[in-house]
C-alpha cells in the first residue's frame, strides 16, 4: 500500500463517481407535472393514471411530480426538471422558446376571456377606464390576468388586481359583492350565467382566442415517443387514463386535440419581461 499512488486513486474515484452519476441521469424517470392548482390528493387522481399509462406506452418509467406551490413549480420548470408538462398556452410557449419543448396535444376548444363591469357603472366602458382601479381576477400568472395586464404597457397605469382564490365562478361571486369595479372571467363562465344575471353586467373587453391547456414535452421525450403520445391521447383509447382530468377541465371531451406550433407564437411575451408576469 505504501507504493500506491494517491493521485491515481483520486482520479479513479472521480471517474467512477462521474460514471455513476451519468448512468443515473441517463436512466432517471421521465417526470410529468402540472401547476399546483389542485390539492395533492386531487393532483394524484388527475395525473398519476396518466403517468402510469405513459410508462406502459413508452416503455420507460414516468412519474408524476406534484409541486407544493407556484414558486417550486416555476423554479423547477425553468430548470428543465419536467419532461412532460400540462398547463396554459403561455407557459407552453415559454418552454418552446427557452427549453426547446414541443407542444403535442391540447384540450379541445380555445381559451377566451372577457372583462365585465356593472351595467350602471357609467365610468367603466372600455379597458383603459380601469387604470388604477380594483379588478377581480385569478392570481398571476393565470392567463386571463396576465393577458389583461399586458394591455397596459406602463405598469403605473395598470389596474389593481384583487386576487381571488378558486376559479372563475368565485371571481364572479367576489365581483358581485362590490369589492371590484370590474372582473376578468372566462367567456364560458359568463355564458352560463342566467339572463337575469347577465343583465347586471356589460362586457368592456374581449380577448383573442388562445389555444387551450397544452401538453408539451422536452428533449428527453424522443420523436418516436412523441408520436406514440399524440396517437394515444387523440383517440378514444387514451380517454380512460385521462378521464378524471378531462372531466374536471373539459367536461364533455373524450380525448385531446393535436397542438399546432404556430398557435403559440409570441404567447411567451405574456410572461417574460413584464413586472406583472412570471
C-alpha angles and dihedrals in degrees: 000000000000089000093053117122110233092197091055092050092049091049091049092048092050092049092050091048091049092047092049092050091048092051091047092051092045092055099036115130119263108251124225118195145162135186118289093255093126131052117264090257094050091044090057092049092051102040112023092071088054092049090051092047092048090051091055093043097048099034090232129097115264119189129192116233116199109202113220093221144347092274093059091042094052093042095050093042093052089048090056095243094137121076099181118031133180116195146103124328094247090058090045090053091049092053091046090056101038106025101030092243120163125218113235110171140351138196112273118267130020139283112247127174138191137190114226132193132182113283092234096047098108094184095061114067104127138022095262089061088071096070109142092351125124114262123185114231145136114277118274132287085050107122095235093051096044090046093055094044090050088065088069107068093184111064090208090066098045122114121258106251113221098207114225123197121222122026139316092285087063090048090057092046092050091048090051090059090064099248093125139037092222141002137221110224142164112259089233090059092050093047093055093056116107118261089251092054093046090056089063091065142052127205112238099172139019123197128222115263112267130196112267123250109310143207114223129180133207132227095278088067098078125214095260090050090050091053091053092050094049093047093049098043096047094053133066092256089071094055099085098060091041096041098106093045094047094046091051098045109022106025105201099024115123097190143352127278125233114264121232117215094217092061091068099050112133097359091115087072088075088068108032131068096009128106093224093049135080 
